[in-house]
C-alpha cells in the first residue's frame, strides 16, 4: 500500500515537471498566475491551446502592410497666396471661422488670419488701440492683402477727447467716432489694401439693438465717403419685422439656430452664414493677384485710356483738366427701349374682323353651299343630318332605300 502511494506521488511530480509548472514549493496563487500568463500550458487540464492567427505568406519583395494607393480624382491642395486679416471684437472671432470655411470652398488660395481682441472697440483706445495695432501689423513681416474689421458691440460708452467726455449717441460722440473710422480707412488707403467694414447684427435686447443701429449708420456713412466696402448683415439675421431672431435659414436654406444664448454672438451655423455674406463682398475687392481695387490710384495715362475705352463720355470740364482734344469721336445714339409693349388678351376667344367666325366671301352668295356655310359658321346652326347617315340620331329611325327595313325576329 505504501509503495502504491509512493508510486502515485512520484508519477504526479513527474507529470507536473513535464507540464512546466513551478516547483513543488510554489503556492496556489503562483500556479494560477503561471497558467494565466501561459495559456498554452492548459491543455493538460483539458483546455485547448489558443489558436494563433495565420499570417499570409510573404512573397519576395512584398510587404504585409501596404500603403493606400493615391486617389487619381483627388484635387491637389491649393497653396495660400492671399492673406486676409480679420480684426475687431469678439464677434470678429465668429467671423474669422465662418469666413475661413467659406473661402476654403470658394477661394482656397485665400487664407484667413484671426486678430481679434475681446472687449475691444474704437472708443476705449486706452484699453486697446486698433489704429496702432494695424500700423504694427504693416510694420511686421507678415503679408497683408486685405483687412476685414467687425467692431462696435463694445462701443456703447462715453468717448473722451482733450476737452472732456461725451455720452454715446450725442452729436460730438458721433463726430469723434467717425473721425476714428476715417483714420483707419486712411491708414489702409495709404497702403492700397482693401478694407471691409462689417456692420453689427440685431441684438436680443431692444436698447442694445437700437444702439447698434447708431453704430451701423456711422460705419456705413464713413465707408461710403472713404472708399471702403461695407457689409450690412442686419436683415440676414433679423426677422421680417427687423427684430432680433435667434433662428433663421442657414446657407442651405434650413431653419437652424444662428445666435447663441447670450443674444449677441453666433453659433457655428450663424458664423458660416456671416462668412458667406462677407466673403461675397470680399471677392470683388481682391484682384487676380490679390491686390485691392478699392483704393487703386488713377493711371498716369488716363487720357489715353478714356479716349480708347469711353470716347464721347467725357464732360467738357474734365476734357480741359486732362488736356483732351475737343473733337473726340461720339458714340452712336441708341434708341431708348419702351417701358411696355402691346398688350394681348390671353383668355378671350379668337375672332375675325367684325367679331364673326367667317365672312362668307369665298363662295358666291345665293348658292346652296353659301347658305349652309352661312348657317354653320355665321349663325352657328348645323345642317340637318341625312337619314341613314352616322350622324342621324332621329328616333324612330327613318328607313331609306339604302337601309332596308328589318323584320323583328320571332
C-alpha positions as CSV (number, residue, x, y, z in Angstrom):
1,X,0.0,0.0,0.0
2,X,2.8,2.4,0.9
3,X,4.6,1.5,-2.4
4,X,1.4,2.3,-4.4
5,X,1.0,5.7,-2.7
6,X,4.7,6.5,-3.2
7,X,4.4,5.5,-6.9
8,X,1.4,7.7,-7.4
9,X,3.2,10.7,-5.8
10,X,6.2,10.2,-8.0
11,X,4.0,10.0,-11.0
12,X,2.2,13.2,-10.1
13,X,5.5,15.0,-9.6
14,X,6.8,13.8,-13.0
15,X,3.7,15.0,-14.7
16,X,3.9,18.4,-13.1
17,X,7.6,18.6,-14.2
18,X,6.7,17.7,-17.7
19,X,3.9,20.4,-17.7
20,X,6.3,23.0,-16.7
21,X,4.6,24.0,-13.5
22,X,6.8,25.8,-11.0
23,X,8.4,23.7,-8.3
24,X,6.5,22.0,-5.5
25,X,7.3,24.8,-3.2
26,X,5.2,27.2,-5.3
27,X,2.0,28.4,-3.7
28,X,-1.5,28.1,-5.3
29,X,-1.5,31.8,-6.3
30,X,1.8,31.4,-8.1
31,X,0.5,28.5,-10.1
32,X,-2.7,30.4,-11.0
33,X,-0.7,33.3,-12.3
34,X,1.5,30.9,-14.2
35,X,-1.4,29.4,-16.1
36,X,-2.9,32.9,-16.7
37,X,0.4,34.0,-18.2
38,X,1.0,30.8,-20.1
39,X,-2.4,29.8,-21.6
40,X,-0.7,27.3,-23.9
41,X,0.1,25.0,-20.9
42,X,-3.6,24.5,-20.0
43,X,-4.0,21.6,-22.4
44,X,-3.0,19.2,-19.7
45,X,-6.2,20.2,-17.9
46,X,-8.5,19.6,-20.9
47,X,-8.1,23.2,-22.2
48,X,-7.3,23.6,-25.9
49,X,-4.3,25.7,-26.8
50,X,-5.2,29.2,-28.2
51,X,-5.4,29.4,-32.0
52,X,-2.7,31.6,-33.4
53,X,-3.8,33.8,-36.4
54,X,-2.3,32.7,-39.7
55,X,-0.5,35.4,-41.5
56,X,-0.4,35.5,-45.3
57,X,2.7,34.1,-46.9
58,X,5.0,36.9,-47.7
59,X,6.5,36.8,-51.1
60,X,9.8,38.2,-52.1
61,X,9.6,42.0,-52.5
62,X,6.1,42.2,-50.9
63,X,5.1,43.9,-47.7
64,X,2.4,42.8,-45.3
65,X,1.5,46.4,-44.6
66,X,0.7,48.2,-47.8
67,X,0.3,51.9,-48.2
68,X,-3.0,53.0,-49.8
69,X,-2.8,54.0,-53.4
70,X,-3.3,57.7,-54.2
71,X,-6.7,58.7,-55.5
72,X,-6.4,59.9,-59.1
73,X,-9.5,62.1,-58.8
74,X,-8.3,63.9,-55.7
75,X,-7.5,67.6,-56.3
76,X,-4.1,68.8,-55.1
77,X,-4.0,71.3,-52.2
78,X,-4.1,74.9,-53.4
79,X,-1.3,76.9,-51.7
80,X,-2.4,80.0,-49.8
81,X,-1.1,83.1,-51.6
82,X,-3.5,85.8,-50.4
83,X,-3.8,86.6,-46.7
84,X,-6.9,88.3,-45.2
85,X,-6.6,89.6,-41.7
86,X,-9.8,89.8,-39.6
87,X,-9.6,92.3,-36.8
88,X,-12.2,93.5,-34.3
89,X,-14.0,92.5,-31.1
90,X,-15.3,89.0,-30.0
91,X,-17.8,89.0,-32.9
92,X,-14.9,89.0,-35.3
93,X,-13.9,85.6,-33.9
94,X,-17.1,84.1,-35.2
95,X,-16.5,85.9,-38.5
96,X,-13.0,84.5,-38.8
97,X,-14.2,80.9,-38.6
98,X,-17.1,81.5,-40.9
99,X,-15.1,83.3,-43.5
100,X,-12.4,80.6,-43.3
101,X,-15.0,77.9,-44.0
102,X,-16.5,79.9,-46.9
103,X,-13.2,80.7,-48.6
104,X,-11.9,77.1,-48.2
105,X,-14.8,76.1,-50.6
106,X,-14.8,79.0,-53.0
107,X,-11.3,80.6,-52.9
108,X,-8.8,78.2,-51.3
109,X,-5.9,80.4,-52.3
110,X,-7.2,82.9,-49.6
111,X,-6.0,82.4,-46.1
112,X,-7.8,83.9,-43.0
113,X,-5.7,85.2,-40.1
114,X,-7.6,86.0,-36.9
115,X,-6.5,89.0,-35.0
116,X,-9.5,89.5,-32.7
117,X,-9.4,91.1,-29.3
118,X,-12.3,90.6,-26.9
119,X,-13.9,93.6,-25.2
120,X,-12.2,95.9,-27.7
121,X,-13.6,98.7,-29.8
122,X,-12.9,102.2,-31.2
123,X,-13.9,104.1,-28.1
124,X,-11.5,102.8,-25.4
125,X,-8.2,103.3,-27.2
126,X,-6.6,103.3,-23.7
127,X,-7.6,99.6,-23.4
128,X,-6.7,98.6,-27.0
129,X,-5.7,101.0,-29.8
130,X,-6.8,99.4,-33.1
131,X,-5.1,102.1,-35.4
132,X,-1.9,101.4,-33.6
133,X,-2.3,97.6,-33.9
134,X,-2.9,98.0,-37.7
135,X,0.2,100.1,-38.1
136,X,2.2,97.5,-36.2
137,X,0.7,94.8,-38.5
138,X,2.1,96.6,-41.6
139,X,5.4,97.2,-39.9
140,X,5.9,93.4,-39.4
141,X,6.9,90.8,-41.8
142,X,3.5,89.2,-42.4
143,X,1.9,89.7,-45.8
144,X,-1.4,91.7,-45.7
145,X,-3.6,91.6,-48.8
146,X,-6.9,92.7,-47.2
147,X,-8.3,93.7,-43.8
148,X,-11.8,92.9,-42.6
149,X,-13.0,94.7,-39.4
150,X,-16.1,93.9,-37.3
151,X,-16.2,96.2,-34.4
152,X,-18.9,98.2,-32.5
153,X,-20.6,95.9,-29.9
154,X,-18.4,97.3,-27.1
155,X,-18.6,101.0,-28.1
156,X,-21.8,101.9,-26.2
157,X,-19.9,104.1,-23.8
158,X,-18.6,107.6,-23.4
159,X,-15.9,108.8,-25.7
160,X,-13.3,111.2,-24.4
161,X,-11.0,113.8,-26.0
162,X,-8.9,116.7,-24.7
163,X,-12.0,118.8,-23.8
164,X,-13.9,116.1,-21.9
165,X,-16.2,113.1,-22.2
166,X,-19.3,112.7,-24.4
167,X,-22.1,110.2,-23.9
168,X,-22.9,107.6,-26.5
169,X,-25.0,108.9,-29.4
170,X,-24.5,112.6,-28.9
171,X,-23.5,114.8,-31.8
172,X,-20.0,115.2,-30.5
173,X,-19.7,111.5,-29.9
174,X,-20.7,110.7,-33.4
175,X,-18.2,113.2,-34.7
176,X,-15.3,111.7,-32.8
177,X,-16.3,108.1,-33.6
178,X,-16.5,108.9,-37.3
179,X,-13.1,110.5,-37.1
180,X,-11.5,107.3,-35.7
181,X,-13.1,105.3,-38.5
182,X,-11.7,107.8,-41.1
183,X,-8.2,107.3,-39.6
184,X,-8.4,103.6,-40.1
185,X,-9.7,104.0,-43.7
186,X,-6.9,106.5,-44.5
187,X,-4.3,104.1,-43.0
188,X,-5.4,101.2,-45.3
189,X,-5.7,103.5,-48.2
190,X,-2.1,104.7,-47.9
191,X,-1.0,101.1,-48.4
192,X,-3.5,100.3,-51.2
193,X,-5.0,97.4,-49.2
194,X,-8.8,96.7,-49.4
195,X,-10.7,97.5,-46.2
196,X,-14.1,95.8,-45.5
197,X,-16.2,97.1,-42.6
198,X,-18.9,94.7,-41.3
199,X,-21.9,96.1,-39.6
200,X,-23.5,94.9,-36.4
201,X,-26.4,92.4,-36.3
202,X,-29.6,92.8,-34.4
203,X,-29.2,92.0,-30.7
204,X,-31.6,90.4,-28.2
205,X,-32.0,93.5,-26.1
206,X,-34.1,96.3,-27.7
207,X,-31.9,99.1,-26.3
208,X,-28.8,97.3,-27.5
209,X,-30.2,96.8,-31.0
210,X,-31.2,100.5,-31.2
211,X,-27.6,101.4,-30.2
212,X,-26.2,99.1,-32.9
213,X,-28.2,100.9,-35.5
214,X,-26.5,104.1,-34.5
215,X,-23.1,102.5,-34.9
216,X,-24.1,101.0,-38.3
217,X,-25.2,104.3,-39.6
218,X,-21.8,105.9,-38.9
219,X,-19.9,102.8,-40.2
220,X,-21.8,102.8,-43.5
221,X,-21.6,106.6,-44.0
222,X,-17.8,106.7,-43.4
223,X,-17.1,103.7,-45.6
224,X,-19.0,105.2,-48.5
225,X,-17.1,108.5,-48.1
226,X,-13.7,106.9,-47.6
227,X,-14.0,104.3,-50.4
228,X,-14.1,101.2,-48.1
229,X,-16.5,98.4,-48.6
230,X,-19.4,98.0,-46.1
231,X,-21.3,94.7,-45.4
232,X,-24.8,95.1,-44.0
233,X,-25.8,91.9,-42.2
234,X,-28.9,93.3,-40.3
235,X,-31.6,91.8,-42.5
236,X,-29.7,88.5,-42.8
237,X,-30.0,87.8,-39.0
238,X,-33.3,89.6,-38.3
239,X,-37.0,88.7,-38.5
240,X,-39.3,90.1,-41.2
241,X,-40.0,93.0,-38.8
242,X,-36.3,93.8,-38.5
243,X,-36.1,92.5,-34.9
244,X,-33.7,90.0,-33.3
245,X,-34.2,86.4,-34.3
246,X,-32.3,83.5,-32.7
247,X,-33.2,81.1,-35.6
248,X,-33.3,81.5,-39.3
249,X,-32.3,80.0,-42.6
250,X,-28.7,78.9,-42.9
251,X,-26.6,79.0,-46.1
252,X,-28.5,75.8,-47.3
253,X,-32.0,77.3,-46.6
254,X,-32.6,75.1,-43.5
255,X,-34.0,76.7,-40.4
256,X,-31.4,76.4,-37.7
257,X,-30.2,78.3,-34.6
258,X,-28.0,81.2,-35.7
259,X,-27.3,83.0,-32.4
260,X,-26.1,81.8,-29.0
261,X,-27.9,82.1,-25.8
262,X,-26.4,85.4,-24.9
263,X,-28.3,87.0,-27.8
264,X,-25.1,88.6,-29.2
265,X,-22.7,86.0,-30.7
266,X,-23.2,83.5,-33.4
267,X,-23.4,79.7,-33.5
268,X,-21.3,77.7,-35.9
269,X,-24.1,77.8,-38.5
270,X,-24.5,81.6,-37.9
271,X,-20.8,82.1,-38.3
272,X,-20.9,80.2,-41.5
273,X,-23.7,82.4,-42.8
274,X,-21.8,85.5,-41.7
275,X,-18.7,84.4,-43.5
276,X,-20.8,83.8,-46.6
277,X,-22.0,87.4,-46.8
278,X,-18.6,88.9,-46.0
279,X,-16.9,86.6,-48.4
280,X,-19.1,87.6,-51.3
281,X,-18.2,91.3,-50.7
282,X,-14.5,90.5,-50.2
283,X,-14.2,88.7,-53.6
284,X,-14.6,91.8,-55.8
285,X,-12.2,93.8,-53.6
286,X,-9.4,91.4,-54.4
287,X,-7.8,91.3,-57.9
288,X,-6.4,88.2,-59.5
289,X,-3.1,88.7,-57.9
290,X,-4.6,89.5,-54.5
291,X,-4.2,93.3,-54.6
292,X,-7.0,95.6,-53.9
293,X,-9.0,97.7,-56.3
294,X,-11.0,99.8,-53.8
295,X,-8.1,102.3,-53.3
296,X,-6.4,101.9,-56.7
297,X,-4.8,105.1,-57.9
298,X,-5.7,106.6,-61.3
299,X,-3.3,105.5,-64.1
300,X,-0.9,108.1,-65.4
301,X,-2.2,107.7,-69.0
302,X,-5.8,108.3,-68.0
303,X,-6.4,110.5,-71.1
304,X,-5.4,107.7,-73.4
305,X,-7.5,105.2,-71.5
306,X,-10.5,107.4,-71.7
307,X,-10.1,108.0,-75.4
308,X,-9.7,104.3,-76.0
309,X,-12.5,102.9,-73.8
310,X,-15.0,105.7,-73.4
311,X,-15.0,108.2,-76.2
312,X,-17.7,110.8,-76.1
313,X,-18.5,110.3,-72.4
314,X,-16.0,112.8,-71.0
315,X,-17.5,116.2,-69.9
316,X,-16.0,119.4,-71.1
317,X,-14.7,120.3,-67.6
318,X,-12.8,117.0,-67.5
319,X,-11.5,117.5,-71.0
320,X,-9.8,120.7,-70.0
321,X,-8.3,119.1,-66.9
322,X,-6.9,116.2,-68.9
323,X,-5.9,118.2,-71.9
324,X,-8.1,116.1,-74.3
325,X,-8.9,117.3,-77.8
326,X,-12.4,118.6,-78.3
327,X,-13.0,116.6,-81.4
328,X,-13.4,113.3,-79.6
329,X,-15.5,110.7,-81.6
330,X,-19.0,110.5,-80.4
331,X,-20.7,107.3,-79.5
332,X,-23.7,106.2,-81.7
333,X,-27.1,107.2,-80.1
334,X,-29.0,104.1,-79.1
335,X,-32.8,104.4,-79.0
336,X,-34.5,104.0,-75.7
337,X,-36.4,100.8,-75.1
338,X,-40.1,101.4,-74.5
339,X,-41.4,100.7,-71.0
340,X,-44.2,98.5,-72.2
341,X,-45.2,96.9,-75.5
342,X,-48.6,96.0,-77.0
343,X,-51.0,94.0,-74.8
344,X,-52.8,90.9,-75.8
345,X,-55.8,89.2,-74.2
346,X,-54.9,85.6,-73.4
347,X,-58.3,84.4,-72.2
348,X,-60.6,85.8,-75.0
349,X,-61.9,83.7,-77.9
350,X,-60.1,84.5,-81.2
351,X,-62.5,86.1,-83.7
352,X,-62.1,87.7,-87.1
353,X,-62.9,91.2,-88.2
354,X,-66.4,92.2,-87.1
355,X,-66.5,89.5,-84.4
356,X,-67.7,86.9,-86.9
357,X,-66.2,83.5,-87.3
358,X,-66.4,83.6,-91.1
359,X,-67.3,86.3,-93.6
360,X,-68.7,84.1,-96.4
361,X,-66.8,85.8,-99.3
362,X,-65.2,82.7,-100.8
363,X,-68.4,81.1,-102.1
364,X,-70.7,83.2,-104.2
365,X,-73.8,84.4,-102.4
366,X,-77.1,82.7,-103.2
367,X,-75.5,79.3,-103.7
368,X,-76.9,76.4,-101.6
369,X,-73.4,75.8,-100.2
370,X,-73.2,79.5,-99.3
371,X,-76.4,79.2,-97.3
372,X,-75.1,76.2,-95.4
373,X,-71.8,77.8,-94.7
374,X,-73.5,81.0,-93.5
375,X,-75.8,78.9,-91.2
376,X,-72.9,76.8,-89.8
377,X,-70.1,79.4,-89.4
378,X,-72.0,82.7,-89.3
379,X,-75.1,81.7,-87.2
380,X,-73.7,78.5,-85.5
381,X,-76.6,76.3,-86.8
382,X,-75.6,72.8,-88.0
383,X,-77.3,71.5,-91.1
384,X,-79.8,68.6,-90.6
385,X,-78.4,65.1,-90.8
386,X,-79.3,63.0,-93.7
387,X,-81.4,59.9,-93.0
388,X,-79.3,56.8,-92.5
389,X,-76.1,58.6,-92.1
390,X,-73.9,58.1,-89.0
391,X,-74.9,61.5,-87.5
392,X,-78.6,60.7,-87.9
393,X,-79.9,60.2,-84.3
394,X,-83.6,60.5,-85.1
395,X,-85.9,58.0,-83.4
396,X,-87.8,56.1,-84.7
397,X,-85.3,55.6,-87.4
398,X,-86.4,56.5,-90.9
399,X,-85.8,53.7,-93.4
400,X,-84.5,54.6,-96.8
401,X,-83.7,52.5,-99.9
402,X,-80.1,52.3,-98.7
403,X,-81.2,50.8,-95.4
404,X,-83.9,48.2,-95.9
405,X,-86.4,47.5,-93.1
406,X,-85.6,44.6,-90.9
407,X,-88.2,42.2,-89.7
408,X,-88.1,41.6,-86.0
409,X,-87.1,38.1,-85.0
410,X,-89.7,35.9,-83.6
